[in-house]
Amino acid sequence: MMFFQLGIVLLLLALGMGYSARAGKLTTPAVWMGGLLGLLIYLGAGFVGLALLALFFGLGTAASAWKVADKRRLGLAEENKGRRTAGQVIANAGVAGALGLLSWRYPPAAPWGQLLLAGSFAAATADTLASELGNVYGRRYYNVLTFKPDTRGLNGVVSLEGTLLGLAGSALIAAVYCLGAGWSAAFGWLLLAGTAGNFADSLLGATLERRHYLTNNAVNLLNTLVGALTTGALYWLAK
């Protein structure tokens, strides 16, 4: 049974990798990196982990493609026609992959690791939707440090609409996690974790990224780490 399930997973990953390459969603190195991280996530978090990865990837891809002509006209579209690199894959799913590896190799930590894995995806999804859709539907844009009006699309610039859309993304991640792990206070923890990660991303963007001390990939990786650590802190406080 175990080998049958692993075969199904490998088939699903191969199909996803093939689609990503054929549709131009990922570069070739990113396709293989995504497959590796997907396998680690499955080994540590099972089909729920894979579902979280698929949901993040699907939402992120759809958000990037949404009204892309308008984004290009305004200079807000992703570089390389939205084709993600291996570095971007690691930035968004590397923390989840590491937690999957931990949960797989050290089973006693699996429940904790799986929850933190979901927290990392809640933060990654919140940030992606907040930036991609916030730049489309936002009405007023503010610098996250000063809350004074600022230019749409700059690092560290937020909008109310984008923040709420990011929260909605975290809610979807939380719902999928709870469908697999059972409904609990974890739903609220993941909402807070996603928002905390998204806010941290904006703060880092307004400070270190604008000054070129950090790259966008580094900021995104830290965003997912904050999401995971926030979830862990809330879990610990609730014990």
RODO-2510 file (C-alpha; in nm, 4 decimals, decimal comma):
residues 239
     n   res          X          Y          Z
     1     m     0,0000     0,0000     0,0000
     2     m     0,2839     0,2370     0,0894
     3     f     0,4586     0,1795    -0,2432
     4     f     0,1299     0,2237    -0,4295
     5     q     0,0694     0,5606    -0,2606
     6     l     0,4261     0,6701    -0,3329
     7     g     0,3776     0,5733    -0,6955
     8     i     0,0612     0,7846    -0,7123
     9     v     0,2466     1,0779    -0,5568
    10     l     0,5375     1,0486    -0,7984
    11     l     0,2899     1,0384    -1,0868
    12     l     0,1121     1,3484    -0,9574
    13     l     0,4408     1,5296    -0,9122
    14     a     0,5547     1,4296    -1,2610
    15     l     0,2282     1,5594    -1,4088
    16     g     0,2645     1,8862    -1,2204
    17     m     0,6264     1,9220    -1,3273
    18     g     0,5355     1,8479    -1,6881
    19     y     0,2554     2,1025    -1,6858
    20     s     0,4750     2,3686    -1,5259
    21     a     0,7465     2,3184    -1,7869
    22     r     0,5109     2,3018    -2,0841
    23     a     0,3052     2,6020    -1,9755
    24     g     0,6170     2,8076    -1,9019
    25     k     0,5300     2,8539    -1,5361
    26     l     0,8728     2,7425    -1,4135
    27     t     1,2236     2,7323    -1,5545
    28     t     1,3783     2,3865    -1,5980
    29     p     1,5829     2,4042    -1,2724
    30     a     1,2711     2,5337    -1,0948
    31     v     1,0685     2,2375    -1,2221
    32     w     1,3134     1,9907    -1,0662
    33     m     1,3432     2,1919    -0,7467
    34     g     0,9656     2,2043    -0,7184
    35     g     0,9474     1,8282    -0,7656
    36     l     1,2078     1,7676    -0,4940
    37     l     1,0368     1,9994    -0,2455
    38     g     0,7002     1,8475    -0,3308
    39     l     0,8337     1,5020    -0,2500
    40     l     0,9772     1,6186     0,0833
    41     i     0,6488     1,7875     0,1691
    42     y     0,4574     1,4682     0,0929
    43     l     0,6976     1,2508     0,2948
    44     g     0,6523     1,4770     0,5962
    45     a     0,2919     1,5910     0,5650
    46     g     0,1219     1,3436     0,3341
    47     f    -0,1503     1,4367     0,0913
    48     v    -0,2520     1,7352     0,3054
    49     g     0,0931     1,8817     0,2524
    50     l     0,0702     1,8198    -0,1207
    51     a    -0,2730     1,9829    -0,1259
    52     l    -0,1314     2,2928     0,0452
    53     l     0,1518     2,3087    -0,2081
    54     a    -0,0893     2,2673    -0,4995
    55     l    -0,3255     2,5308    -0,3589
    56     f    -0,0440     2,7816    -0,3124
    57     f     0,0923     2,7157    -0,6596
    58     g    -0,2526     2,7370    -0,8198
    59     l    -0,3518     3,0561    -0,6412
    60     g    -0,0142     3,2179    -0,7058
    61     t    -0,0184     3,1282    -1,0747
    62     a    -0,3740     3,2532    -1,1190
    63     a    -0,3037     3,5765    -0,9303
    64     s     0,0094     3,6460    -1,1371
    65     a    -0,1817     3,5903    -1,4617
    66     w    -0,4854     3,7922    -1,3543
    67     k    -0,5112     4,1110    -1,5629
    68     v    -0,1489     4,0651    -1,6620
    69     a    -0,1862     4,3035    -1,9576
    70     d    -0,2777     4,5845    -1,7177
    71     k     0,0148     4,4933    -1,4912
    72     r     0,2567     4,5021    -1,7838
    73     r     0,1245     4,8381    -1,8953
    74     l     0,1838     4,9759    -1,5461
    75     g     0,5219     4,8039    -1,5076
    76     l     0,3930     4,5797    -1,2283
    77     a     0,4097     4,2374    -1,3952
    78     e     0,6550     3,9693    -1,2863
    79     e     0,9839     3,9580    -1,4741
    80     n     1,0524     3,6811    -1,7253
    81     k     0,6789     3,6694    -1,8119
    82     g     0,6021     3,5319    -1,4680
    83     r     0,8224     3,2252    -1,5176
    84     r     0,9499     3,1291    -1,1722
    85     t     1,3132     3,0412    -1,1100
    86     a     1,4567     2,7767    -0,8775
    87     g     1,5474     3,0563    -0,6351
    88     q     1,1871     3,1719    -0,6241
    89     v     1,0672     2,8168    -0,5654
    90     i     1,3041     2,7810    -0,2704
    91     a     1,2015     3,1232    -0,1384
    92     n     0,8350     3,0265    -0,1299
    93     a     0,8476     2,6541    -0,0479
    94     g     1,1949     2,5934     0,0937
    95     v     1,0834     2,6321     0,4561
    96     a     0,7937     2,3933     0,3912
    97     g     1,0338     2,1440     0,2335
    98     a     1,2687     2,1632     0,5331
    99     l     0,9781     2,1079     0,7712
   100     g     0,8617     1,8169     0,5592
   101     l     1,2089     1,6640     0,5834
   102     l     1,2113     1,7146     0,9617
   103     s     0,8669     1,5575     1,0023
   104     w     0,9675     1,2608     0,7871
   105     r     1,3002     1,1881     0,9517
   106     y     1,1827     1,2607     1,3087
   107     p     0,8215     1,1335     1,3373
   108     p     0,7647     1,2574     1,6976
   109     a     0,7905     1,6126     1,5622
   110     a     0,5551     1,5476     1,2689
   111     p     0,2326     1,7036     1,4096
   112     w     0,4236     2,0180     1,5075
   113     g     0,6213     2,0240     1,1825
   114     q     0,3097     1,9807     0,9700
   115     l     0,1370     2,2707     1,1447
   116     l     0,4376     2,4974     1,0911
   117     l     0,4512     2,3839     0,7293
   118     a     0,0945     2,5069     0,6867
   119     g     0,1943     2,8350     0,8518
   120     s     0,4699     2,8866     0,5973
   121     f     0,2237     2,8357     0,3124
   122     a    -0,0295     3,0687     0,4769
   123     a     0,2343     3,3435     0,4763
   124     a     0,3506     3,2708     0,1215
   125     t    -0,0063     3,2748    -0,0092
   126     a    -0,0966     3,5927     0,1768
   127     d     0,2051     3,7759     0,0385
   128     t     0,1485     3,6565    -0,3181
   129     l    -0,2206     3,7496    -0,3300
   130     a    -0,1669     4,0773    -0,1468
   131     s     0,0935     4,1934    -0,3973
   132     e    -0,0451     4,0468    -0,7210
   133     l    -0,4111     4,1321    -0,6622
   134     g    -0,3561     4,4312    -0,4373
   135     n    -0,1797     4,6059    -0,7261
   136     v    -0,4930     4,5519    -0,9342
   137     y    -0,7728     4,6217    -0,6883
   138     g    -0,6113     4,8563    -0,4376
   139     r    -0,7470     5,2103    -0,4253
   140     r    -0,4978     5,3772    -0,1959
   141     y    -0,1388     5,2697    -0,1363
   142     y     0,0632     5,3409     0,1767
   143     n     0,4178     5,2930     0,2971
   144     v     0,3983     5,0270     0,5699
   145     l     0,6451     5,2198     0,7898
   146     t     0,4994     5,5694     0,7713
   147     f     0,1439     5,4960     0,6526
   148     k     0,1860     5,7907     0,4184
   149     p     0,0736     5,7586     0,0549
   150     d     0,3348     5,5856    -0,1591
   151     t     0,3794     5,4511    -0,5115
   152     r     0,1940     5,1340    -0,6052
   153     g     0,4237     4,8386    -0,6661
   154     l     0,7214     4,9633    -0,4639
   155     n     0,8650     4,7380    -0,1953
   156     g     0,6920     4,7918     0,1364
   157     v     0,3821     4,9546    -0,0112
   158     v     0,0495     4,8088     0,1011
   159     s    -0,3203     4,8599     0,0437
   160     l    -0,6266     4,7646     0,2474
   161     e    -0,7658     4,5635    -0,0425
   162     g    -0,4402     4,3729    -0,0890
   163     t    -0,4150     4,2952     0,2819
   164     l    -0,7698     4,1567     0,2878
   165     l    -0,7069     3,9476    -0,0231
   166     g    -0,3949     3,8103     0,1441
   167     l    -0,6007     3,7232     0,4506
   168     a    -0,8469     3,5398     0,2270
   169     g    -0,5584     3,3385     0,0836
   170     s    -0,4452     3,2423     0,4336
   171     a    -0,8019     3,1382     0,5140
   172     l    -0,8045     2,8993     0,2179
   173     i    -0,4764     2,7442     0,3312
   174     a    -0,6103     2,7155     0,6871
   175     a    -0,9317     2,5524     0,5639
   176     v    -0,7456     2,2880     0,3623
   177     y    -0,5136     2,2147     0,6544
   178     c    -0,8064     2,1776     0,8952
   179     l    -0,9966     1,9558     0,6525
   180     g    -0,7063     1,7147     0,6706
   181     a    -0,5922     1,7572     1,0315
   182     g    -0,9253     1,8366     1,1956
   183     w    -1,0925     2,1653     1,2783
   184     s    -0,9335     2,3394     1,5739
   185     a    -0,7815     2,6658     1,6906
   186     a    -0,5179     2,6047     1,4239
   187     f    -0,7487     2,7790     1,1745
   188     g    -0,7123     3,1079     1,3612
   189     w    -0,3415     3,0532     1,4199
   190     l    -0,2851     3,0156     1,0472
   191     l    -0,4788     3,3346     0,9736
   192     l    -0,2563     3,5231     1,2170
   193     a     0,0559     3,3536     1,0851
   194     g    -0,0260     3,4456     0,7263
   195     t    -0,0900     3,8063     0,8229
   196     a     0,2280     3,8227     1,0328
   197     g     0,4368     3,6863     0,7484
   198     n     0,2776     3,9248     0,5008
   199     f     0,3408     4,2205     0,7322
   200     a     0,7012     4,1114     0,7898
   201     d     0,7502     4,0895     0,4145
   202     s     0,6288     4,4471     0,3752
   203     l     0,8512     4,5740     0,6580
   204     l     1,1572     4,4045     0,5106
   205     g     1,0635     4,5355     0,1690
   206     a     1,0336     4,8929     0,2925
   207     t     1,3683     4,8794     0,4712
   208     l     1,6300     4,6229     0,3729
   209     e     1,5051     4,5385     0,0248
   210     r     1,4684     4,9015    -0,0813
   211     r     1,8262     4,9589     0,0287
   212     h     1,9361     4,6468    -0,1626
   213     y     2,0566     4,4700     0,1518
   214     l     1,8184     4,1812     0,0810
   215     t     1,6904     4,0363    -0,2438
   216     n     1,3238     3,9690    -0,3093
   217     n     1,3890     3,5964    -0,2771
   218     a     1,5476     3,6447     0,0648
   219     v     1,2520     3,8537     0,1781
   220     n     1,0064     3,5913     0,0591
   221     l     1,1987     3,3172     0,2374
   222     l     1,1930     3,5186     0,5609
   223     n     0,8205     3,5804     0,5099
   224     t     0,7530     3,2045     0,5107
   225     l     0,9853     3,1560     0,8085
   226     v     0,7930     3,4197     1,0054
   227     g     0,4680     3,2456     0,9146
   228     a     0,6000     2,9128     1,0396
   229     l     0,7490     3,0567     1,3610
   230     t     0,4333     3,2542     1,4383
   231     t     0,2273     2,9380     1,4073
   232     g     0,4696     2,7564     1,6365
   233     a     0,4562     3,0370     1,8937
   234     l     0,0763     3,0375     1,8972
   235     y     0,0735     2,6587     1,9339
   236     w     0,3146     2,6806     2,2272
   237     l     0,1152     2,9589     2,3981
   238     a    -0,2046     2,7567     2,3684
   239     k    -0,0550     2,4511     2,5429
***
